[in-house]
Amino acid sequence: MEQYRIDLHQIPELGFEEHQTQQYILNHIKDFDCKIELVKTGILCFFDNNKKKTEAFRCDMDALPIEEENDVFYKSKNKGVMHACGHDGHMAMMLGLADYLNQNYKKYNHNFLLIFQPSEEENCGARTILASDFINRYNVSCLFGFHLWPSLPFGNVYSRPGEIMAKSAEVNIKIKGKSCHVANYESGIDALKYGAYFLKDIYKMEESIDNKYFRLLKCGKMNAGTARNIIADSCELYITLRAYQLDIFNYMKNSLIDIAKEYEEKYSLKFDIEINEGYDAVINDAMLFDMVESHLKGKGYTDMLNVLSKPVLQAEDFGVYTSHIPSVFFFLGVGDTKPLHNSLFDFDTKVLDKGLDFYKMLLDLDINFNLK
């Protein structure tokens, strides 16, 4: 797996452009005892054991538009593109699992589907994979996935039942007022002033939500004005909105719009609101999580799965799957590294052995259930 990771790290590609990455994987599995299906730049690898049900595993393939700054022999060869989110590691683990299954899948009581998914970062490639109808065509009963995670102890696996990663949206708001000289401020409409008031009001709205609901509404950037003595005729706010429950997410989104309408009517402003909804929340199936936990304990691995006390506010398009099929998403700790999406992100490849061992422990999970 170390070699897989080294090779893949050097050929990072952006979403739906993973042609070299796809070919690398195909060259490795082309002679395996499995059915291979291409979905755009993604790959489905099906080990057919002539059983009724299938256990599936997913990894992501794409990289980020980041120029790598690591001084390592396996540094990215593609200028301006880098595996800064660990997807090279995810694929390496999946290839390790493919190696194992190719020799051992007939030992188990179900079939296996390995999903190499394109474009996790930008264009939500999970929807493309879902549109292939893989769940029904391969009779998939459950789905598992991993993400390497900085700051968690090296080699330890973490997850939790229910919410684990957030539904996200980017909200861009432009407030249009009326410019004038500050000495004649009564004849203008101060977009900066009302933008500040509006931001205070939406923060107050978010803070009024019961704290039992994990959520986030923050403005990371605000632009307004041209000069100190000119009333700003426009103000732009760039907001991040995240939540786990759809009703909480929609409440915050709709409240933004409602408060904006009140400002338009009261202060003669014009609001232009653009909401780019991103990924669905990653919601682990609680019953499947309990089954995994009991399965591991039954094997004597009482400390193999650690339970997170609360979800994280990062987003991941694995949530597209969790709303359609019983799924559990895991974090694999890589210790004290640079954060994800950083030009210096790197990790010790020995951690991949821990992830593969965990995957192997799930292969004989009893999936003769109906959680749908």
C-alpha positions in Angstrom: 0.0 0.0 0.0 2.9 2.3 0.6 3.9 2.0 -3.1 0.3 2.6 -4.2 0.2 5.8 -2.1 3.5 7.0 -3.4 2.5 6.4 -7.0 -0.9 8.0 -6.7 0.4 11.0 -4.8 2.5 11.9 -7.8 -0.4 12.0 -10.3 -3.1 14.1 -8.6 -6.0 15.2 -10.8 -9.0 17.4 -10.3 -12.6 16.1 -10.2 -13.8 14.2 -13.3 -10.3 14.6 -14.7 -8.9 11.6 -13.0 -7.9 9.8 -16.2 -4.4 8.8 -15.2 -5.6 7.8 -11.7 -8.3 5.7 -13.2 -5.8 4.0 -15.5 -3.5 3.3 -12.7 -6.2 1.5 -10.7 -7.4 -0.4 -13.8 -3.9 -1.6 -14.6 -3.8 -3.0 -11.1 -7.2 -4.8 -11.0 -7.7 -5.7 -14.6 -6.7 -9.3 -14.1 -8.6 -9.7 -10.8 -11.5 -12.1 -10.4 -14.0 -9.3 -10.4 -16.4 -7.4 -12.7 -15.1 -3.9 -13.5 -17.5 -1.1 -14.4 -16.6 2.5 -15.3 -18.7 5.4 -14.2 -17.2 8.5 -15.8 -13.7 8.6 -14.3 -14.8 6.3 -11.4 -14.6 2.6 -11.1 -16.9 -0.1 -9.6 -15.1 -3.3 -8.8 -17.6 -6.2 -8.0 -16.5 -9.5 -6.4 -19.4 -11.8 -7.2 -19.7 -14.6 -4.7 -23.1 -15.7 -6.0 -24.7 -14.5 -2.8 -27.9 -12.4 -2.4 -26.4 -9.4 -0.6 -23.4 -7.2 -1.1 -21.2 -5.2 1.3 -19.7 -2.1 -0.3 -16.7 0.1 0.4 -16.0 3.6 -1.1 -13.0 5.7 -1.5 -12.5 9.1 -3.3 -10.0 9.7 -6.2 -9.7 13.5 -6.8 -7.1 16.0 -5.6 -7.2 19.8 -4.9 -6.0 22.8 -6.9 -3.1 23.4 -4.6 0.6 23.7 -5.4 2.5 21.2 -3.2 5.3 22.5 -1.0 6.5 19.2 0.5 10.1 18.4 -0.4 9.7 14.7 -0.9 10.7 12.3 -3.7 7.0 11.5 -4.3 6.0 15.1 -4.7 3.1 15.9 -7.1 4.2 15.9 -10.7 1.1 17.9 -11.8 1.7 21.6 -11.3 -0.9 23.3 -9.2 -2.6 20.1 -8.2 -2.0 18.1 -5.0 -3.5 15.2 -2.9 -3.8 17.5 0.1 -6.8 15.7 1.6 -5.6 12.1 1.8 -7.5 10.7 -1.1 -4.3 9.0 -2.3 -4.3 7.2 1.0 -7.9 6.3 0.7 -7.3 4.8 -2.7 -4.2 2.9 -1.5 -6.3 1.3 1.3 -8.9 0.3 -1.2 -6.4 -1.2 -3.5 -5.0 -3.2 -0.6 -8.5 -4.4 0.1 -8.9 -5.4 -3.5 -5.7 -7.4 -3.3 -7.0 -9.2 -0.3 -10.5 -9.9 -1.7 -9.1 -11.2 -4.9 -7.5 -14.0 -3.0 -10.1 -14.4 -0.2 -13.6 -13.2 -1.2 -15.0 -16.7 -1.5 -14.4 -17.3 2.2 -17.3 -14.9 3.1 -21.0 -15.2 2.9 -21.8 -12.2 0.7 -20.5 -10.3 -2.3 -18.3 -7.2 -2.2 -18.4 -3.9 -4.2 -15.4 -1.5 -4.1 -16.2 2.0 -5.3 -13.5 4.3 -6.5 -15.4 7.6 -6.7 -14.3 10.7 -8.7 -14.8 14.3 -7.8 -15.5 14.4 -4.1 -14.1 17.9 -3.6 -15.9 20.0 -6.2 -18.7 18.4 -8.2 -20.2 15.9 -5.8 -19.2 12.7 -7.7 -21.2 10.7 -5.2 -24.3 11.7 -7.1 -22.8 10.3 -10.3 -22.1 7.0 -8.6 -25.5 7.0 -7.1 -27.1 7.6 -10.5 -25.5 4.4 -11.7 -28.1 2.6 -9.6 -25.4 0.5 -8.0 -27.4 -0.1 -4.9 -30.1 -2.0 -6.7 -28.0 -3.6 -9.5 -25.6 -5.1 -7.0 -28.1 -5.5 -4.1 -25.9 -3.5 -1.7 -27.0 -3.8 1.9 -24.5 -1.5 3.5 -21.7 0.9 2.7 -18.5 1.9 4.5 -15.9 4.7 4.0 -12.8 6.1 5.6 -11.2 9.6 5.8 -7.7 10.2 7.1 -8.0 12.7 9.9 -5.3 15.0 11.4 -5.2 15.6 15.2 -6.7 12.2 16.0 -4.3 9.7 17.5 -2.2 7.8 14.9 -3.8 4.6 13.7 -7.0 4.9 15.8 -10.4 4.6 14.2 -13.2 7.0 15.2 -16.8 7.3 14.4 -20.2 7.8 16.0 -23.9 6.9 15.4 -26.0 9.5 13.8 -24.5 12.9 12.7 -20.8 12.9 11.9 -20.2 15.5 9.1 -22.3 18.5 8.2 -24.6 19.6 5.3 -23.0 22.6 3.9 -23.9 25.7 1.8 -22.0 28.8 0.6 -24.2 31.9 0.8 -23.1 35.0 -1.1 -25.1 38.2 -0.3 -24.9 41.5 -2.0 -26.7 44.5 -0.4 -27.3 47.4 -2.6 -27.7 50.9 -1.0 -27.1 54.4 -2.3 -23.8 56.2 -2.3 -23.2 59.8 -1.2 -20.6 62.0 0.5 -20.4 61.3 4.3 -21.2 65.0 4.9 -24.6 64.4 3.1 -25.2 61.0 4.6 -28.9 61.6 5.0 -29.3 61.5 1.2 -27.7 58.0 1.0 -28.5 54.5 2.0 -25.5 53.1 3.9 -25.1 49.5 2.7 -22.1 48.9 5.0 -24.1 50.0 8.1 -27.0 47.8 7.3 -24.8 45.0 6.3 -23.3 45.1 9.8 -26.8 45.2 11.3 -27.9 42.3 9.1 -24.9 40.2 10.1 -25.6 40.9 13.8 -29.3 39.8 13.3 -28.5 36.6 11.5 -25.9 35.7 14.2 -28.6 36.3 16.8 -31.0 34.0 14.9 -28.4 31.2 14.8 -27.6 31.6 18.5 -31.3 31.3 19.3 -31.4 27.6 18.1 -31.3 25.0 20.9 -27.7 24.0 21.6 -28.5 20.4 21.3 -28.4 20.9 17.5 -24.9 21.2 16.2 -24.8 23.8 13.4 -22.7 26.7 12.1 -23.4 30.1 10.5 -20.4 32.3 10.1 -19.4 35.2 7.8 -15.7 34.9 6.8 -15.5 37.8 4.5 -17.2 41.2 4.2 -16.5 43.8 1.5 -17.9 47.3 1.3 -17.0 50.9 0.4 -14.5 52.8 -1.8 -13.2 55.6 0.4 -13.4 56.7 4.1 -15.6 59.7 3.2 -18.0 58.0 0.9 -21.1 56.2 2.1 -20.9 52.6 0.7 -23.5 51.9 -2.0 -22.9 48.1 -1.7 -21.9 45.5 0.8 -21.0 41.9 0.2 -21.1 39.1 2.7 -19.6 35.6 2.2 -21.3 33.2 4.6 -20.8 29.5 5.4 -23.9 27.6 6.6 -23.7 24.1 8.0 -26.0 21.8 9.9 -26.9 18.1 10.3 -30.7 18.1 10.5 -32.4 19.2 7.3 -35.0 21.2 9.2 -32.4 23.1 11.1 -30.5 23.8 7.9 -33.6 25.0 6.2 -34.6 27.1 9.2 -31.3 29.0 9.0 -31.4 29.3 5.2 -35.0 30.6 5.2 -34.4 32.9 8.1 -31.6 34.6 6.1 -34.0 35.3 3.3 -36.8 36.5 5.6 -34.6 38.9 7.5 -33.2 40.2 4.2 -36.8 40.9 3.0 -37.5 42.8 6.2 -34.4 45.0 5.6 -35.5 45.6 2.0 -38.8 46.9 3.1 -37.6 48.9 6.1 -34.5 50.5 4.7 -35.1 50.6 1.0 -32.2 48.3 0.3 -31.9 45.6 -2.4 -30.6 42.1 -1.4 -29.2 39.7 -4.0 -28.8 36.3 -2.3 -27.0 33.4 -3.9 -27.1 30.1 -2.1 -24.9 27.3 -3.3 -26.0 24.1 -1.5 -23.1 21.7 -1.2 -23.0 18.3 0.3 -25.7 16.5 2.3 -24.9 15.8 5.9 -23.1 12.5 6.6 -25.5 10.6 8.9 -24.3 7.2 10.1 -27.0 4.6 10.4 -27.2 4.1 14.2 -28.3 0.5 14.0 -25.5 -0.4 11.5 -23.0 1.4 13.8 -24.2 -0.7 16.8 -23.8 -3.8 14.7 -20.3 -2.9 13.7 -19.4 -2.1 17.3 -20.9 -5.4 18.6 -19.2 -7.3 15.7 -15.8 -6.0 16.7 -16.3 -6.6 20.4 -17.4 -10.1 19.6 -14.0 -10.7 18.0 -12.3 -9.4 21.1 -11.4 -6.0 19.7 -13.1 -3.9 22.4 -11.0 -0.8 21.7 -10.8 -1.0 17.9 -13.5 1.6 17.3 -13.6 4.8 19.3 -16.8 6.9 19.6 -16.6 10.6 18.9 -18.4 12.7 21.5 -19.7 15.1 18.8 -19.7 15.5 15.0 -17.4 17.7 13.0 -18.5 20.7 11.0 -16.5 19.7 7.9 -18.4 18.4 4.9 -18.0 15.4 2.7 -20.1 14.1 -0.2 -20.4 10.6 1.4 -23.7 12.1 2.8 -25.2 11.5 -0.6 -25.0 7.8 0.1 -26.1 7.9 3.7 -29.5 9.2 2.8 -30.1 6.2 0.4 -28.4 3.2 2.1 -27.4 2.2 5.6 -23.8 3.5 5.9 -21.1 4.2 8.4 -18.2 6.7 7.8 -15.0 6.4 9.8 -12.1 8.7 10.6 -8.6 7.2 10.7 -6.3 9.2 12.9 -3.0 10.3 11.3 -1.6 12.1 14.4 0.0 15.5 14.5 0.2 16.5 10.8 -0.6 19.7 8.9 -4.3 20.2 8.4 -6.2 18.9 5.4 -6.2 21.1 2.3 -2.8 22.4 3.3 0.1 22.6 0.8 2.3 20.8 3.3 -0.1 18.0 4.3 1.5 14.6 4.5 1.2 11.5 6.6 3.0 8.3 7.7 1.9 5.6 5.3 2.1 3.0 8.0 -1.3 4.2 9.1 -2.8 2.6 6.0 -2.1 -0.8 7.5 -4.4 0.1 10.4 -7.2 1.2 8.0 -6.9 -2.0 6.0 -7.0 -4.1 9.1 -10.2 -2.4 10.1 -11.7 -3.0 6.7 -10.8 -6.7 6.9 -12.6 -6.9 10.3 -15.8 -5.8 8.6 -15.8 -8.4 5.8 -17.5 -11.1 7.8 -20.1 -8.7 9.3 -23.5 -10.4 9.2 -25.4 -8.4 6.7 -28.5 -10.6 6.6 -30.6 -7.7 7.8 -32.9 -5.1 6.4 -32.1 -1.6 7.6 -33.7 0.2 4.6 
